[in-house]
Amino acid sequence: MASNRTLWRRMRQSARIFVFAQRLIDHPTTSAEAAEGIRSRLARRPDIFLETLERTVYAHADSPYRPLLDAAGYDLSRVRSLVGKEGVESALRRLCSDGVYVSIQEFKGIQEARRGDRVFRFNERNFTNPIAGSGSGLSVSSGGTSGRPIATEISLSNFQLGAAHLATALAAYGLEGKPAIMWLTITHGASLWGVLSLAAVRNPVAAWFSPFPVSLLGGDRLPASYLSLRLWGRLRGSSLPGVTHVPFGQESRILAWMGSSMANGCAILTTPSCALRLALAAARKHARLTGITFVTIGEPLTPAKLATIQSTGARAFSSLGFTEFGRATYGCASPVTPDEMHVCRDALAVVQRKRVVDHAGTEVDALMFTSLLPNARRILLNMETGDYGRMTTRSCGCPLEVLGWTDHLQDIRSFEKLNAEGRLFFGSQLISLVEQTLPQRFGGDPTDYQLVEQEDEEGLTRLSVHVHPRLAGIDENAVRDCIEVVLSEAAPAAAVLWRKADTVRVRRAPPIVTRTGKLMPLLRLDLPDQSSHQDLVTVGSV
Ligand SMILES: [Zn+2]
């Protein structure tokens, strides 16, 4: 019975994707129309924000933001007057400092929200957009904290907005109308999005490579309607690619496929890790990637990764996105740091809030996101995503700034998640792995184990599990197996990808202590307080 129900659900889902994509392909957007839309939304930005707030928050008594606004004494007219006097960002900063924000733990329901003597409890479903309608959109899933995926529905107009932003970025990089390649797993939230968006802006999608084979029954399954969609797209003058399996380590097959035909310009949408793999494969073959532009998603574009990519003659621009909003930023076309990006401010406002992120007292400027448009995927009002970074203002002169995306973000990192190969894993689950699961199974205590996220000598992000050498008789393969079981239960897609990419490694080394003298169960070597290797000491002697 259960399998019949699953089959029926998949068929219904597949049919919905078909109808959705048909409507998308039938109403293509040009980059000129996209730019016009951005300008017109920016011209009315404060009014649009206030209208959205009225319709999605103040008109709904059960909105999670209502108690936060009430507790801080903000009725709509007070917010309206604040926005009128000080502008959107300044008003949002004021709201944030008065307690109108949602931390990542509060959003996920891991922690209750305490504001003064009031206590609230939320979960992810509370933040559904009450006016977006449901049933006709495209449903995408993100990993929930319990390992159960949470569905977010994307309306057609929200999808078209995201496609228009992508077209705008490609035009800024000189890639309008140039072939685009997707190199992402099918299960990655951005892969089908990218393929359909490129089709919706009539940018030819030349190929889709996936590190995993297409599965008929497993996780890497295309919607059953995808084949008919490809035929439909072709009839309507739009191209949707088939999926070609290229396992990690065989990137030279992509190079061979591209040959010299992409030298006149080609966009590759992928993760920084996969872009790096292609660059390393090119370097091994003494090949150049001139004409290739990577638009990277899913993880930070770090200096080490970008340097190797650029050494082959390719370019790379970063982009930050999350399931609850979509693509939030696109890389500056004249960047001064590897991941300098412009906020898509016609649809989004970003402010910062100082917060402590670990037991060592490390403080970061967390990014707080507010969705401005009524078709937003989720209602975000000073919502934390678990990322921090630097907001800057400078005149870069690139087309994205000229268009009005004047807010710059850079050095974006996550303080709450491990991030490798474009897949995330939440810190709180890893901490219980280090502090409970591993000591219980293999002996020792929580100070004998540590998870360290760090780039290796080639620039690939690795997750090293430090096991103190003083623990005798430990089978390192058993430790690795145990970690993989925990990962598979909590984040199946990340676990499969990390296994194939050999991301998790066990090291017999003492855990590392930060310069403030703390031993963190989860250590990311690029957090501000932990950035310098010279400042780190190891515990005990080997
Ligand atoms: Zn710029």
Residues whose N, C-alpha, C, O or C-beta is under 5 A from the ligand:
A	BS01	ZN	C332 A333 S334 C396 C398 E401
